[in-house]
């Protein structure tokens, strides 16, 4: 059987939760990536009727052996040459981390220029909302394998054991973390009433700020990771990718909040993914004593 490849691998394997209702996990990431022109291979790590924040509900997690077997099938797929990136998010079981790491290695062996973006979904300011074993597996197996990690401030604090109360401490923690590029959401902003996304690359540190919106719906981190990956795959520079990603996600958030939505209304505001108009303040930050690998 002939192996099918593409001149420029554009497919993205997205591995995260699936909800029947809502715009979180794979529902957010897949829609965003496909809307921006990237084919997606979607793998659910858990199936839920809705986000757990809306109330307890049935949780279907694929047996670890079955999940690992499915991932092995993907590793051996004759279309693997189509894949230009892997994005992982929420895990339903700690054993899934090993299978994901193996798939990432297979994709990189086939396409050394491929990217792995790890969104270490594990908690927020209220603490961990996954079992500690799952958080440990993400921290120890997936984050070190990533080209880009996209934790929120609280996830980075848990992974590093540091208090991240200001930009200085956040920069230090991001600098000490394994991936060469860190995009930290929920970062403290310099403008009052604002919040930011901090991007630290081997060559620069950037902070994109926007006004804070009370009681935001879930899914912002999932959407941010997917949109940023799409921007990078499209060839945007890190500063442009950060600015346009932050603007797109904030615009969708603000419009959803104005309508009173309890879920991000990405489908209604799909145009914001490709042509955001929201104003975002981007700052270049200095990082004294930087010593990061390229």
Secondary structure as UniProt FT lines:
FT   STRAND          11..19
FT   HELIX           26..35
FT   TURN            36..37
FT   STRAND          40..48
FT   HELIX           52..54
FT   STRAND          59..60
FT   HELIX           64..75
FT   TURN            78..79
FT   HELIX           80..82
FT   STRAND          83..88
FT   TURN            94..95
FT   HELIX           96..110
FT   TURN            112..113
FT   STRAND          115..118
FT   STRAND          123..124
FT   TURN            125..126
FT   STRAND          127..128
FT   HELIX           132..137
FT   HELIX           138..142
FT   HELIX           143..145
FT   STRAND          148..149
FT   HELIX           153..160
FT   HELIX           167..176
FT   STRAND          181..188
FT   TURN            192..193
FT   STRAND          194..200
FT   STRAND          205..211
FT   TURN            214..215
FT   HELIX           220..233
FT   TURN            234..235
FT   HELIX           238..259
FT   TURN            266..270
FT   HELIX           271..274
FT   STRAND          281..285
FT   TURN            288..289
//
